[in-house]
């Protein structure tokens, strides 16, 4: 059965309803107005021929049959006493086609005469000063069959219904052809699941909006697959990073139950703090991914650097070179966290010193943390911006951070 909510059914129904009103309304209007209009046009044509006859017989008689005038071939000139004094070939030897005469001061009369072979539209024009004396010149034309038959309405409404059926079929077929690629895309998406995001939908070779939709769907699937992969790596790396401090904390707590040495308790406290730092990092990344709003305010970047350097103990001496009046808009806690991460990395891998530079460059503020350690290989400098990335050298040097 056809889904009533489908676009195809809706478009077909809308087409049938809208054009049905137009077609059937037009058929009804034509069936009412056209016969009257056609009859009026024929009457005017016949009246013109009748008047033309009266002008001819003002000063001469017809020698033989009256020739057709303005396409009208049924012509008669009848005296007021009912004698036919002239006629066209089609009415030769026949009595007057009508007994109707102009009355009440009118010079013209129109009527309808029905004969066994059909009906006639007749117009008579009187002229009292002719070579025949007072006469009436009649002109007649056969009335078309459709003017007085229900066949016209039948033809009009049957044609409207047939045309409407063709339009409905055309709309159903056309919309189906247009939506066929969309159905292919839908089925392709239906086969994709969270376990296998490598599938892609087929892009139709139509170079239209549907093809653009398929391209957009594939691009979205690319981003989704990348997001799922990053989520899986996140879970795996987070589990790995949490396992180490938790295991160490449990071992030290178990040892502390026996000898209760201060060193074990301090080590256990360090593991607990490291575990808290990891959890805080994970929560921060979750907030960043969720796009949580952050309160920002105008900060003196040089002052913030000086405060954090003075507050944080370090292995190597730290020198701060800050231009005065370098302001930024940001969140103090997150900027301080960024600076601490850089300082910790420089202090861990530097050889003899760490320098912090704060300066302005145009409308931007520049913060640099420089150490004299081994540095990062050029081919690895993009990877360090990925989450939970730690280079092999850093892993061998000490336990390091969580990347």
C-alpha positions in Angstrom: 0.0 0.0 0.0 1.1 3.6 -0.7 2.4 5.3 2.4 0.1 8.4 2.8 2.9 10.3 4.4 5.4 9.8 1.6 6.5 12.7 -0.5 5.6 10.9 -3.6 2.0 10.4 -2.5 1.7 14.0 -1.2 3.0 15.5 -4.4 0.6 13.3 -6.5 -2.3 14.2 -4.3 -1.5 17.9 -4.4 -1.2 17.8 -8.2 -4.5 16.0 -8.6 -6.3 18.4 -6.2 -4.9 21.6 -7.6 -5.1 20.8 -11.3 -8.4 19.0 -10.8 -10.0 22.2 -9.5 -8.6 24.1 -12.5 -9.5 21.5 -15.2 -12.9 20.6 -13.9 -13.7 24.2 -13.2 -12.5 25.1 -16.7 -14.6 22.4 -18.2 -17.7 23.5 -16.4 -17.1 27.2 -17.4 -16.6 26.3 -21.0 -19.7 24.1 -21.1 -21.8 27.0 -19.8 -20.3 30.0 -21.6 -19.1 28.6 -25.0 -22.5 27.7 -26.5 -23.8 31.2 -25.8 -20.7 32.8 -27.1 -20.6 30.6 -30.2 -24.3 31.2 -30.9 -23.8 35.0 -30.5 -20.9 34.9 -33.0 -22.9 33.0 -35.5 -25.9 35.3 -35.1 -23.7 38.3 -35.8 -22.2 36.7 -38.8 -25.7 35.9 -40.2 -26.9 39.4 -39.4 -24.1 40.9 -41.4 -25.0 38.8 -44.4 -28.6 39.7 -44.0 -27.9 43.5 -44.0 -25.6 43.0 -47.0 -28.5 41.5 -49.0 -30.7 44.5 -48.2 -28.1 46.9 -49.5 -27.8 45.0 -52.7 -31.5 45.0 -53.5 -31.8 48.8 -53.0 -31.3 49.4 -56.7 -31.1 46.0 -58.5 -32.7 42.6 -58.7 -30.8 39.3 -58.4 -30.4 37.5 -61.7 -30.4 33.8 -60.6 -29.6 32.4 -57.1 -28.1 34.7 -54.5 -24.4 34.0 -54.1 -23.0 33.3 -50.6 -22.1 36.3 -48.6 -19.5 36.3 -45.8 -19.5 32.5 -45.8 -23.3 32.3 -45.4 -24.9 30.3 -48.2 -28.6 30.2 -47.0 -30.2 33.4 -48.1 -33.8 34.5 -49.0 -35.7 37.6 -49.8 -39.3 37.4 -48.8 -42.1 40.0 -49.3 -44.4 40.9 -46.4 -47.2 38.8 -48.0 -45.0 35.7 -47.8 -43.6 35.4 -51.4 -40.0 34.4 -51.9 -38.7 36.7 -54.6 -35.0 35.6 -54.4 -33.1 32.8 -52.8 -29.7 31.2 -52.7 -29.1 27.8 -54.4 -29.6 25.9 -51.2 -33.1 27.4 -50.7 -34.3 27.5 -54.3 -37.9 26.6 -54.7 -38.5 26.4 -51.0 -41.0 28.3 -48.9 -39.9 31.1 -46.5 -37.6 29.6 -43.9 -39.5 31.5 -41.2 -42.6 33.6 -40.7 -40.9 35.8 -38.1 -41.0 39.5 -39.1 -39.4 42.6 -37.4 -41.9 44.3 -35.1 -42.1 47.3 -32.9 -40.1 49.5 -35.1 -37.1 47.1 -35.2 -35.5 46.5 -38.5 -34.1 43.1 -37.6 -35.4 39.9 -36.1 -33.4 36.8 -35.1 -34.8 33.3 -34.5 -34.1 29.7 -34.4 -35.7 27.3 -36.8 -35.5 23.5 -36.5 -36.0 21.3 -39.6 -35.8 17.5 -39.9 -32.2 17.8 -41.1 -31.2 20.2 -38.2 -31.7 23.6 -36.7 -30.9 26.9 -38.2 -29.9 30.3 -36.8 -31.9 32.8 -38.8 -31.7 36.6 -38.9 -34.0 38.8 -41.0 -33.5 42.4 -41.9 -36.4 44.5 -43.3 -36.1 47.1 -46.1 -39.2 48.8 -47.4 -37.5 50.7 -50.3 -36.1 48.0 -52.5 -36.6 47.0 -56.1 -38.9 44.3 -54.8 -40.9 46.6 -52.6 -41.1 46.0 -48.8 -39.2 42.8 -48.1 -37.3 41.0 -45.4 -33.9 39.6 -46.3 -33.2 36.4 -44.4 -29.8 34.8 -43.8 -29.4 31.5 -42.0 -26.6 29.1 -40.9 -26.8 25.6 -39.6 -26.4 25.4 -35.9 -23.5 23.2 -34.8 -24.5 19.9 -33.2 -22.5 20.6 -30.0 -24.5 23.8 -29.2 -27.6 21.9 -28.3 -26.2 18.6 -27.1 -24.9 17.2 -23.8 -22.1 15.6 -25.9 -20.1 18.8 -25.4 -20.2 18.5 -21.6 -19.4 14.9 -21.9 -16.4 15.5 -24.1 -15.1 18.4 -21.9 -15.4 16.5 -18.6 -14.1 13.3 -20.0 -11.1 15.1 -21.5 -10.5 16.9 -18.1 -10.6 13.6 -16.2 -8.3 11.9 -18.7 -5.8 14.8 -18.6 -6.0 14.7 -14.8 -5.3 11.0 -14.7 -2.3 11.5 -17.1 -1.0 14.3 -14.8 -1.4 12.1 -11.7 0.5 9.3 -13.4 3.2 11.7 -14.7 3.6 13.2 -11.2 3.8 9.8 -9.5 6.3 8.5 -12.0 8.4 11.7 -12.1 8.6 12.1 -8.4 9.5 8.4 -8.1 12.3 8.9 -10.5 13.6 11.9 -8.7 13.3 10.2 -5.3 14.9 6.9 -6.4 18.4 8.0 -5.6 17.2 9.3 -2.2 15.8 5.8 -1.6 19.2 4.3 -2.5 20.9 6.7 -0.1 18.4 5.7 2.7 19.0 2.0 2.1 22.7 2.6 2.2 22.5 4.5 5.5 20.3 1.7 6.9 23.1 -0.8 6.4 25.6 1.3 8.3 25.9 0.7 12.0 28.2 1.7 14.8 30.3 -1.4 14.5 31.2 -0.7 10.9 31.3 2.9 9.8 33.5 2.3 6.8 30.6 1.9 4.4 29.5 4.9 2.2 26.4 5.6 0.2 26.5 5.6 -3.6 26.7 9.0 -5.2 24.4 9.2 -8.3 25.8 10.5 -11.5 23.1 13.2 -11.8 25.1 16.3 -10.7 22.1 17.7 -8.9 20.9 18.3 -5.4 20.5 14.6 -4.7 24.1 14.0 -5.7 25.2 16.9 -3.4 23.1 15.3 -0.6 25.0 12.0 -1.1 28.3 13.7 -1.0 27.3 15.6 2.2 26.1 12.3 3.7 29.5 10.7 3.0 31.4 13.7 4.4 29.2 13.4 7.5 30.0 9.7 7.8 33.7 10.5 7.5 33.4 12.9 10.4 31.3 10.5 12.4 33.8 7.6 11.8 36.7 9.9 12.8 34.7 11.0 16.0 34.0 7.3 16.9 37.6 6.4 16.3 38.8 9.2 18.5 36.2 8.2 21.1 37.5 4.7 21.1 41.1 5.8 21.4 40.0 8.2 24.2 38.5 5.3 26.1 41.4 3.1 25.5 44.0 5.7 26.4 42.1 6.9 29.4 41.8 3.3 30.7 45.5 2.8 30.2 46.5 6.0 31.9 44.2 5.4 34.8 45.3 1.9 35.3 48.9 2.8 36.2 48.2 5.3 39.1 45.4 3.1 40.4 47.6 0.0 40.5 50.4 1.9 42.2 48.1 3.4 44.7 46.7 0.0 45.6 50.1 -1.6 46.0 51.3 1.2 48.2 48.2 1.1 50.3 48.6 -2.6 50.7 52.2 -2.2 51.8 51.2 0.6 54.1 48.9 -1.7 56.0 51.9 -3.7 57.1 54.7 -1.3 57.9 52.9 2.1 57.6 56.1 3.8 56.5 55.9 7.5 55.8 57.5 7.1 52.4 54.8 4.7 51.2 52.1 7.0 52.4 53.6 9.9 50.6 54.0 7.9 47.4 50.4 6.8 47.8 49.4 10.4 48.2 51.3 11.3 45.0 49.5 8.6 43.1 46.2 9.8 44.4 47.0 13.4 43.3 48.2 12.1 39.8 44.9 10.2 39.6 43.0 13.3 40.5 44.9 15.3 37.8 44.1 12.7 35.2 40.4 12.7 36.1 40.4 16.5 36.0 42.0 16.4 32.5 39.4 14.0 31.3 36.6 16.2 32.7 38.1 19.2 31.0 38.3 17.5 27.7 34.7 16.4 28.0 33.7 20.0 28.7 35.6 21.2 25.7 34.0 18.5 23.4 30.6 19.5 24.7 31.2 23.1 23.9 30.4 24.3 27.5 30.3 28.1 27.8 33.4 29.6 29.4 33.5 32.9 31.3 36.1 35.2 29.8 37.5 38.5 31.0 40.3 40.9 30.2 43.6 39.6 31.6 47.2 40.9 31.8 49.1 38.0 30.2 52.5 39.1 31.6 51.1 39.3 35.1 49.5 35.9 34.8 52.8 34.3 33.7 54.7 36.0 36.6 52.2 34.8 39.1 52.2 31.2 37.9 56.0 31.0 37.6 56.4 32.3 41.1 53.8 29.9 42.5 55.1 26.8 40.8 58.3 25.0 42.1 60.7 23.9 39.3 63.8 21.9 38.8 65.4 24.5 36.4 65.6 28.2 36.8 62.8 30.1 35.0 63.4 33.5 33.4 60.4 35.7 32.5 60.6 38.4 29.8 57.2 40.0 29.6 56.3 43.2 27.8 54.0 45.4 29.9 50.4 46.0 28.8 49.8 42.7 26.8 46.1 42.0 27.4 44.0 39.1 26.2 40.4 38.0 26.7 40.2 34.5 28.1 39.5 32.2 31.1 42.2 32.5 33.7 42.1 28.9 34.9 42.4 27.5 31.4 45.2 29.9 30.4 47.0 29.0 33.7 46.5 25.3 32.9 48.0 25.8 29.5 51.0 27.6 30.9 51.6 25.0 33.6 51.6 22.2 31.0 54.2 24.0 29.0 56.3 24.8 32.0 56.1 21.2 33.3 57.2 19.9 29.9 60.1 22.4 29.7 61.2 21.7 33.2 61.1 18.0 32.7 63.1 17.9 29.4 65.2 21.1 29.6 69.0 20.7 30.4 69.8 23.9 32.2 67.2 26.7 31.9 63.7 27.7 30.9 62.7 31.1 29.4 59.2 32.5 29.1 58.5 35.3 26.6 55.4 37.5 26.5 55.1 40.0 23.7 52.6 41.6 21.4 52.5 41.1 17.6 50.1 43.4 15.9 46.7 42.7 17.5 47.8 39.3 18.9 49.5 38.3 22.1 52.4 35.8 21.9 53.4 33.5 24.7 56.5 31.3 24.3 58.0 28.8 26.7 61.6 27.9 25.6 63.9 25.2 27.0 67.3 23.9 25.9 66.3 20.2 25.9 66.4 17.8 23.0 63.3 19.2 21.4 60.7 17.5 19.3 61.6 15.9 15.9 60.1 17.8 13.0 58.2 14.8 11.7 56.5 14.4 15.1 55.5 18.1 15.7 51.9 17.6 14.5 51.3 14.4 16.5 52.0 16.1 19.8 48.8 18.1 19.4 46.8 14.8 19.4 45.4 13.6 22.7 47.3 11.2 24.9 50.3 11.4 22.6 53.7 10.8 24.2 56.9 10.3 22.2 59.1 7.3 22.8 61.9 9.5 24.2 59.6 11.0 26.8 58.4 7.6 27.8 61.9 6.4 28.4 63.0 9.5 30.3 60.4 9.3 33.1 56.7 8.6 33.6 55.8 11.9 32.2 52.2 13.3 31.8 49.2 11.8 30.1 49.6 13.6 26.9 
